[in-house]
Amino acid sequence: MQLLDGKVVSAKIKEDIKQEAAEFLQEKGRKPHLVAILVGNDGGSETYVASKMRNCEMVGFDSTNIRYDVEISEAELIAKIKEINADATIDGLIVQLPLPPHIDPEKITEAIDYRKDVDGFHPVNLGRMQRNLPCFIPATPYGIMLMLEHYNIDTAGKKAVIVGRSNIVGSPMSILLARNTQPGNCTVTITHSRTQNLREEVLQGDIVVAAIGKKNFVTADMVKEGAVVIDVGINRETSTETKSGFKLYGDVDYENVAPKASWITPVPGGVGLMTIVGLLKNTLEAAKGTIYKD
């Protein structure tokens, strides 16, 4: 078993981004600029946004965190998004999910200018990804592809099984792995909570991507010998064992699955770090105008 180590890969890519950001500053006289909007006081969301802002600073980006009370109206939020869309000094915009129940996340996603949609969730970006056209790829799947590329994992002709069908990870991951690219060229199966014979389906995977949001859901009897296992899950539970008072678990039963895997991502220290890298790369490309020219 070998680790797909997000710490190693993200550090290498962030150094490259830092250099490109410095060149951008020298050429354009400003830094790439990411804005994150956070609504409410969700603990997990606050942690994620703080990490994104901190990483922006590390690579030489400007970052702005706009916070709103949970009572903000949908119309007010959309008005702010339109204001940011029109601001030429802002390259990327993310609205941290989840949002309060009275705000439709689909409306918010579609309100974001697709040219600033560095989360890669806008229908324009998702559609272009489907057609293998230049676009902003959702940050987590993008980070996973960068990790596979870094470790030169052979994916061509392999059977990939995705556990989970979300629009954020499972669905775009299936598209990326099936595309005629490297990494890619897989035969892909998407499984989910309604899949019959789930264990048998996952057992066929040469590559298993677990993104179902349930602690230790993928067990050793679901994974074949030599599989590449990518654990997207971040399940937080209170714990007396850690200083922070909580402990993170993946969607994969790491302790028992790892001995069977050829490669596996740890939690923490795996895909989560690569998600940040995907977001940073998208923001840099948005600033440089390499995806959308106008």
N, C-alpha and C positions, 0 to 999 in steps of 0.2 A: 504494500500500500504506500502511495506517495500523496503528499498534500498538494492540493491546488491552493496555494497560500496567497490569500488576498492581500496580506501585508506586503509581501515581496513585490507582487505585480503592481499594486496600486502605487507604491513608493516609486517604482521605476517610471510608470506612466506620468505620475504627477511631476516628476523632475522634467520630463519632456514638455509637459504643458507649461510649466513655470518658465522654461526657456522661450517657448513660443509666445507666451504672454509678455515677456520682457521685450521681445522683438516687435510685438504689436504696439506696445507703449511707445517704443522708440519711433516707430513709423507713423502712428496715428496721434500721438500726444495724449492718449488716455488709456485707461485699463479696460479690459472686458468687464462688463457690469451685469451682475445677476441680482434680481429682485425676488424675494420670497415673501408671500403673503400668508400669514398665520391667523386663523380665526379661532377664538376661544383659548382654552387653557389645557388642552389634552397633553398629558405628560410625555407620551411617546412622540407626538408631533413636535413638541418643544425641543426634545432631545435631537430629533432628526434635523430640524431647521438649524439649531445651534451648530451641529456638526457640519452642515453644508456651508454656513457662513464662515466657520473656522477654516475649512478647507479652501474656500475662495481666497482668504487672506494668505494662506500658505503658498498658493501658486501665483499670487500677484494679481488677483482680480479685485475689483470693487464689489461690495455686496451690501444690499439694503434689506432689512427685515421689517416689513410693515405688519403691525399687529392690530387686530380688531377684536372688540368684544363679541361674545357669542350672539348678541342680539342684532348685529348688523344685518340689514335687509339684503336680499338678493340683488335688488336694483342698485343699491349703494356699492356693493362689491363689483358688480359689472361695470358701473361708471368708473371706478378706480382702475379696473383692468383696461378699459378703453383709453384712459388717460396715459397709462404706462405704454400701451401699444403705440401711441403717438409720440412718445419720447425717444428721440434718436440716440440719446446717451445711454439707454438701457437696452442690452442685447438679449437677455433671457429673463423669462418670468415663470415662476412656479407658484401654484396655489396649493398649499399643503393639505392633503386629505388625511382623515375624513373631515367633512364639513358638517355643520349643524343640520338637523333634519329638514329645516325650512328652506335650505338652499340646495338647489338641484345641481349636483356635480357635473352633469352633462352640459348644462347651460354654461357653467363657469368654464369648462374646458373649451367649449366652442367659442366663447367670447375672447379667448386669448388669441392674438395674432399667431398663426401657425409658424411664422418666421421667427417668433420669439418663444415658441413652445418647446423649451429644452427638456421638458419631461417626456416629450414624444407621444402625448396622448391625443392630440388633435386629430380629427378624422382625416384631414389632408395628409398628415405625416403617416398615420397608420395605413392609409390607402396607397401612398407612395412606397411604403415599405413592402406592402403586399406585391407590388409590381416591380420590386427591386430597383427603384429609382432613388436618387439622393434625397435624404430626409433626416429628420431627427428621430433616432431610434429610442424607444423607451429605455430609461437609464439602466434598469436592472438587467434586462436581456442583453443590452449593449455591453454592460460590464462583464457578463458571463461569456459573451463571444470574445471579448478582449482577453479574458483569462484563458480560454481554450486556445486562442491564437498564441499567446505568450508561451504556453507549455507545449505547443505544437502537437496537440491531441489530434489523432487521426479520426476524423468523423465521417469521411466519405464512405457511403454504402452501409453505414452502421444503422442499427435500429435504435431510435431515440424514443423514450417514453416520458411524456410530461404528466406529472400528477398535479392537477389543478388547471382550470381553464379561464382564469381571470384575464381581463383586458390589459392589466398592468404587467403580468409576467407570462402566464401559461400560454395564452393565445399568440402574442407576438414571438415568444420563444419558439413555438412550433413553426412559425413562418420562417424565422431566421435559420433554423436548423435544416429546413427543407430546401432552402434556396440553393442555387447552383453557385456556391461560393466556398471558400475555405476560411474558417470552419463552415460546414454545411453539408449539403448532399446526403442528408440522412433520410431514412424512411421513418416518418414521425407518427406516433399515436398519442392522442390526448386522452387522458383518463380523468375521472372526477368522481364525485360522491355517488353518482347514479350508475357508474360503470359496473356491469356484471363481471364476475370473475376477475376482480381487480388485481388480486395477487398474481394470477397467471399472466395477466397483461404486463404488469410491471416486471415480472421475471424475464420477459423476453428482451428487456432493454439492455443494449450495450452501453447506452448512455441514459441515465435516469435523472430527471430534473424534478425535484420535490418542491412544490409551491402551492400547498393546499392550506397552510396556516394552522396546522394541528401538531402539537408537540409529539415527537417520536412516532409519527404516523407510519413512516416507511420503516419496516422492520427487516431483520436479516433474512427471514424466509421469503421476502419479496424481491430480493436482489440476487442476481446470479454472480458466480465467481468471475472476477475480472472486470466488472462493470465500472464505468466512470460515473460517480455519484455527485450531483450538484444540489446542495441543500440551500434553498432560498428562504427557508423559514426563520423568523425571529419571534419566538414566543417567550414573553417575559413573565416570570413568576417571582413572587416574593421569596426571599431566602435569608436565613441567618448566617449563611456561609460566606457572604460577600460584604464588603464595606458599603457598597451602594444600596444593599437591602433587597436586591433582586438578582436573578440569574437568568441568562438567556439559554433557550433550547431551540434546536432546529426542528424541521419536519422529519428528519431522519434520526433513527436510533443509532447515533454515531458509534457508541462503544461496541455494539454488536455488528453493525454493518461494515465498519472500517476494515476489519480483517479480510473481508471478502472482496473489497473494492481494489481496483488497480490505482485509481485516483479518487480523492474525495475532498470536498471543501469542509473546513471546520466552521463551527458557530460558537462564539463570534470569530472573526478573523478571516472570513471567506467572502461570500457574495455581497454582504453589506458594504464592505469597503469598496468593492468594484462598482456598486451602484453610484457612489459618490463620483468615482472616476468617469463613469458614463455621463453623468450630469455636467461635470467640468469640461469634458471634451465637446459636448453639445454646445455649451455656452461659448467656448472658444471659437467653434465653427460658426456660431451665430454672429459673433463679433467680426470675424474675418469675412463673412459673407460667402463662404465656400459652398454652402448648400443651396441657398436662395440668393440670387445675384441682385434682385431689385428690392 
